[in-house]
Amino acid sequence: MAGFMIFEPLSTVFMQKSNDISLKEALELMLKKYKLEQKASETDILKAWIKSMGSFVAGNTTKVEFIKKKAVIYLKSSVMRKEFSMEKEKIIENLNKELGENVIAEIEFK
């Protein structure tokens, strides 16, 4: 049994290995592997929508979907749908700013 080591030497345990990744990278890989990144994006967009548009608009929002860089916002009010449709570019800009990156390229109100 002279040639067998049960434990790794401490020097190798505390040294970062080249295949080590950060927690953020690990979570992103997990989301991608289990195809959950779409749901995470929808949740982030919903939070950004509520924060940037306020509680009144949030109360009139029934659903938020995100499909291939396109956000689909479902609203109870036809007046809001019409108003927001005229301000799409500004809304996209505000949401992307709130999200911290250019996630949304297009937005649709239903």
N, C-alpha and C positions, 0 to 999 in steps of 0.2 A: 504494500500500500504506500510505498514511499513516493510513487509518481503521481498520486491523486491528490487534488486540492479540493476540499469541501467548500471553502469560502473564497471569494475573490479577495485579493489583497486590497487593503484600504485605499491605497493610492489609486487604484483603478475604479473603485466605487465612487470616489469624490471627484474624479476627473470627468469633464463632460465629453461624451463620446460624439463622434462625427454624425451619428444617426439620431442623436437626441433632438427633440423638437420642443418648442415652447407649448405651454398649456393652450394658448390661443390657437396655435397651428393644429394641435391635437383635436381640439373641439371642432375646428373647421373641417378637418379630415373626416371626423365622425359624422358631422352633419351631411357632408357630401356622400359618404359611403351609404348611409341609411336614407338618403334622399329627403332629408329634413330641412335642407337649406331654404327651400321654397316657403315652408311654414314659418321659419325664423324670420325671413324677409317680410312676410305678411304681418307678423307681429310687430316688427320694427316700424313698418310703414304705418300701421294703425296707431302706434304710439306717437309717431311724428305728426300724423294727421290731427290727432286730438290736441297735441301741444301747439301746433301752428295755427289751427283753425278755431280752437276754443271749444268750450263745453256745449254751447248752443248747437253748433254744427255737429259736434260729436253725438249729441242726443238725436239728431236727425239722420245719422249715418247708420245703416242697417248691416252693412257688410263691406269688407275690403278684401280684394283679391289681387294677387301679383303674379303675372304670367309673362315670362320673357321680357323683362324690363318695362312692362306695361302695368300700371296700377289701374284697377277698376274699382271705383268707389260707388257704392249703392246708397242713394239718398231717398228719404221719404218725400221730400219737397221738389216738385217740378220747377219751382222758381229758383231754388238753389242750384239745381242741375243746369238750368239755362245760364244763370249768373256765373257759375264756376266754369262752364264751358267757354265763356268769353275770356277767362283769365287763366287758361291752362298753363301757358308758359311761366307765368309768375308763380303759380301754385307748384309746378314741378320744381322750379328753382328753390322755392322756400322749403319744400319737403327734402330735396337733396341736401340743402344746407343743414337742415335739422338732422339728417341721417349721417352727415359727415363725409359723404361720397356720392358720386353720380350713379345712383341705383336706378332711378326712374328716368326713362327716356320719353315715355308717353303716358297720358292719363285719360281715362274715359269715365264719364259720370252716367250712371243708370238709375 
